[in-house]
Amino acid sequence: MPQHTPAPARICPACDGFAAVAITLGGRNHAGHLHTITAHCKTCQGTGTLPPARALLDTAATAAFTRG
């Protein structure tokens, strides 16, 4: 019997799936470690994926019909 394959994850177009990155601030501390900060993608809130298309359509339809 054939197996069903799950739908592929919807990769975020803003970050291409790399939702969190470490950015060096240029200096090192006394132990020699780099000072870094973590930046997260604002589009996907750091998940790397987007919600299913159905959820996006439901949200858009709700917003359109509640405006009046």
Phi and psi in degrees as GROMACS dihedral restraints (atoms count N, CA, C in turn):
[ dihedral_restraints ]
;  ai    aj    ak    al  type     phi  dphi    fc
    3     4     5     6     1   -69.8    20    10
    4     5     6     7     1   147.8    20    10
    6     7     8     9     1   -95.8    20    10
    7     8     9    10     1   142.2    20    10
    9    10    11    12     1   -82.4    20    10
   10    11    12    13     1   136.0    20    10
   12    13    14    15     1   -99.4    20    10
   13    14    15    16     1   135.0    20    10
   15    16    17    18     1   -68.3    20    10
   16    17    18    19     1   155.3    20    10
   18    19    20    21     1   -65.0    20    10
   19    20    21    22     1   141.3    20    10
   21    22    23    24     1   -66.6    20    10
   22    23    24    25     1   150.8    20    10
   24    25    26    27     1   -65.3    20    10
   25    26    27    28     1   143.7    20    10
   27    28    29    30     1   -85.4    20    10
   28    29    30    31     1   104.4    20    10
   30    31    32    33     1   -71.7    20    10
   31    32    33    34     1   137.4    20    10
   33    34    35    36     1   -64.4    20    10
   34    35    36    37     1   127.1    20    10
   36    37    38    39     1   -72.9    20    10
   37    38    39    40     1   -19.6    20    10
   39    40    41    42     1   -77.9    20    10
   40    41    42    43     1   -36.0    20    10
   42    43    44    45     1  -119.1    20    10
   43    44    45    46     1    -1.4    20    10
   45    46    47    48     1    55.7    20    10
   46    47    48    49     1    32.4    20    10
   48    49    50    51     1    91.1    20    10
   49    50    51    52     1   -10.3    20    10
   51    52    53    54     1   -95.8    20    10
   52    53    54    55     1    81.7    20    10
   54    55    56    57     1   -78.5    20    10
   55    56    57    58     1   -24.7    20    10
   57    58    59    60     1  -129.2    20    10
   58    59    60    61     1   134.8    20    10
   60    61    62    63     1  -131.4    20    10
   61    62    63    64     1   151.9    20    10
   63    64    65    66     1  -101.5    20    10
   64    65    66    67     1   128.9    20    10
   66    67    68    69     1  -114.1    20    10
   67    68    69    70     1   125.9    20    10
   69    70    71    72     1   -80.3    20    10
   70    71    72    73     1   143.7    20    10
   72    73    74    75     1   -94.8    20    10
   73    74    75    76     1     0.0    20    10
   75    76    77    78     1    98.9    20    10
   76    77    78    79     1   -17.1    20    10
   78    79    80    81     1  -113.6    20    10
   79    80    81    82     1   169.8    20    10
   81    82    83    84     1  -124.7    20    10
   82    83    84    85     1   151.8    20    10
   84    85    86    87     1   -87.2    20    10
   85    86    87    88     1  -176.5    20    10
   87    88    89    90     1   -64.2    20    10
   88    89    90    91     1   -22.9    20    10
   90    91    92    93     1   -88.9    20    10
   91    92    93    94     1    -4.2    20    10
   93    94    95    96     1    93.8    20    10
   94    95    96    97     1     5.2    20    10
   96    97    98    99     1   -83.0    20    10
   97    98    99   100     1   144.3    20    10
   99   100   101   102     1   -73.0    20    10
  100   101   102   103     1   143.0    20    10
  102   103   104   105     1   -82.2    20    10
  103   104   105   106     1   122.1    20    10
  105   106   107   108     1  -131.2    20    10
  106   107   108   109     1   157.3    20    10
  108   109   110   111     1  -126.2    20    10
  109   110   111   112     1   156.8    20    10
  111   112   113   114     1  -106.3    20    10
  112   113   114   115     1   131.5    20    10
  114   115   116   117     1  -116.5    20    10
  115   116   117   118     1   133.8    20    10
  117   118   119   120     1  -110.4    20    10
  118   119   120   121     1   148.6    20    10
  120   121   122   123     1   -66.4    20    10
  121   122   123   124     1   131.5    20    10
  123   124   125   126     1   -76.7    20    10
  124   125   126   127     1   -25.9    20    10
  126   127   128   129     1   -70.0    20    10
  127   128   129   130     1   -46.3    20    10
  129   130   131   132     1  -106.3    20    10
  130   131   132   133     1     5.1    20    10
  132   133   134   135     1    56.3    20    10
  133   134   135   136     1    34.9    20    10
  135   136   137   138     1    84.4    20    10
  136   137   138   139     1    12.7    20    10
  138   139   140   141     1   -94.2    20    10
  139   140   141   142     1   -27.0    20    10
  141   142   143   144     1    87.0    20    10
  142   143   144   145     1    -7.8    20    10
  144   145   146   147     1  -129.4    20    10
  145   146   147   148     1   165.8    20    10
  147   148   149   150     1  -109.9    20    10
  148   149   150   151     1   158.0    20    10
  150   151   152   153     1   -66.1    20    10
  151   152   153   154     1   161.1    20    10
  153   154   155   156     1   -56.3    20    10
  154   155   156   157     1   152.9    20    10
  156   157   158   159     1   -57.7    20    10
  157   158   159   160     1   -34.8    20    10
  159   160   161   162     1   -60.9    20    10
  160   161   162   163     1   -41.6    20    10
  162   163   164   165     1   -64.9    20    10
  163   164   165   166     1   -38.9    20    10
  165   166   167   168     1   -66.1    20    10
  166   167   168   169     1   -40.8    20    10
  168   169   170   171     1   -66.7    20    10
  169   170   171   172     1   -40.0    20    10
  171   172   173   174     1   -62.2    20    10
  172   173   174   175     1   -42.3    20    10
  174   175   176   177     1   -64.2    20    10
  175   176   177   178     1   -43.1    20    10
  177   178   179   180     1   -65.9    20    10
  178   179   180   181     1   -40.9    20    10
  180   181   182   183     1   -66.3    20    10
  181   182   183   184     1   -40.7    20    10
  183   184   185   186     1   -62.8    20    10
  184   185   186   187     1   -43.2    20    10
  186   187   188   189     1   -65.3    20    10
  187   188   189   190     1   -38.2    20    10
  189   190   191   192     1   -69.4    20    10
  190   191   192   193     1   -38.5    20    10
  192   193   194   195     1   -85.0    20    10
  193   194   195   196     1   -18.8    20    10
  195   196   197   198     1   -85.5    20    10
  196   197   198   199     1   -13.7    20    10
  198   199   200   201     1   -70.6    20    10
  199   200   201   202     1   -23.0    20    10
